[in-house]
Amino acid sequence: MTITKVMLWILFEQFDYSTEIRNDYTFTTAKGHKIVAKVTDEELEKLQDLAQKHLMSVSRLVRNILYTYFFKKSE
């Protein structure tokens, strides 16, 4: 499974949105790396709607959801 498919699987099928989304305070722009994911128009619209609901950019939302997901998995 590609990293894009794993990310989308977590975002759309695994993540429990009733969970509080944690902020990834470990992220810094200077040390950050980009992951470019090709998504469908429908997936992009879902991500934009979620980002708007949580008052953050799509990239920050995705980063924080993945951070929260893996943080909970490590507990």
Secondary structure, DSSP 4 states (H G I P E B T S, - for coil): --HHHHHHHIIIII--TTSPPPP-TT--TTT---------HHHHHHHHHHHHHTTS-HHHHHHHHHHHHHHHHH-
